[in-house]
Amino acid sequence: MARGGLYKSDIQKARDALRAQGKHPSVDAVRVALGNTGSKTTIHRYLKELEEEEGQGLGAKVAVSEALQDLVGRLAGRLHDEAEAVVVEARQRFEAQLQERNQALERQQQEGAALSAQLQRTETALQAEKTDHASTRQALAEATISIRQLEERIAGLTMRLAEHEAHARSLEEKHQHAREALEHYRTSVKEQRDQEQRRHEHQVQELQVALRQANEALTTKNHELLQLNRDNGQWLERHGRLERQLAQVRQAAQAQQQELDALRQTAAEHQALQARWAQDLQVLEAAHTELTGARADAAKERERREQAEAKALRAGVRLETLETLLAQLRPQEGKPETPDRSTVSSRETPKA
């Protein structure tokens, strides 16, 4: 961009300074001399005007030697710039090639060291794999023995579980029978109590009727004295019948008391059966828990045996692979390392 206050005199001073230094006053050189300011179009226009003014002012007075000197100066500057660019490019290319060859040499040295380290690691891994293979075989044998023991234990627990389940079924049947007997007894006692209640209400109604008849007889005692005596006899007879009924009621109550005692004994036996059933249920749950743990242990042992077999198989494969790799790497240990010709030439190139 053109700066403000850029005059032709500034362009002329910069051009004269460049010529005094032996440089060609091109547009770019003048712009650099001005501090990278000013438009190239403006600078080119001012330079052209200055050349035209100098050409019109001097005219034929300009000597041929000065024109040749100016032309030689321009050519020399251009040749100097081109030569410097070629030298810089050649130097950069040479440095890049030198760096690539040095990197190739370092990579080869690193690969040699890596191969040596890999050989050492391979031998160490081979010994470790042999040790792991032996321990895996031993662990596999132990796992097989433990699995057989667990299978025998599971068979015994299965038999015990079947026995406990049969015993539990028998207890459940006894418990069901006792419950049905208790329910039947409760139903019969309730029906008998209802019958006694209805009989008592009927007797009360009869007594109320008799009382009403007695009251009527008392109001008409003068006319019904004979009838009262008859009623008295009937009352005595009825009283005897009531006493007999009372005796029957007492006998029924005694029988109910005996049945109640039998019911209490049945309830006690029922509670004992429930307690025994709860104990058997706890034993059955413990057997279930033990069987579940044994099955889980057996599953873990099976999984461990499968892992051991897979590990043994992988160890065998790795052992074969390591032996093959070791056989491939061992013949290379005695060979001397031959220097790369590109490396030697890269080392000798800077001396040239």
Secondary structure, DSSP 4 states (H G I P E B T S, - for coil): -PPTT--HHHHHHHHHHHHHTT----HHHHHHHTTS-S-HHHHHHHHHHHHHHHHHHHGGGS-HHHHHHHHHHHHHHHHHHHHHHHHHHHHHHHHHHHHHHHHHHHHHHHHHHHHHHHHHHHHHHHHHHHHHHHHHHHHHHHHHHHHHHHHHHHHHHHHHHHHHHHHHHHHHHHHHHHHHHHHHHHHHHHHHHHHHHHHHHHHHHHHHHHHHHHHHHHHTTTT-HHHHHHHHHHHHHHHHHHHHHHHHHHHHHHHHHHHHHHHHHHHHHHHHHHHHHHHHHHHHHHHHHHHHHHHHHHHHHHHHHHHHHHHHHHHHHHHHHHHHHHHHHGGGSSSPPPPPHHHHHHHHHHH-
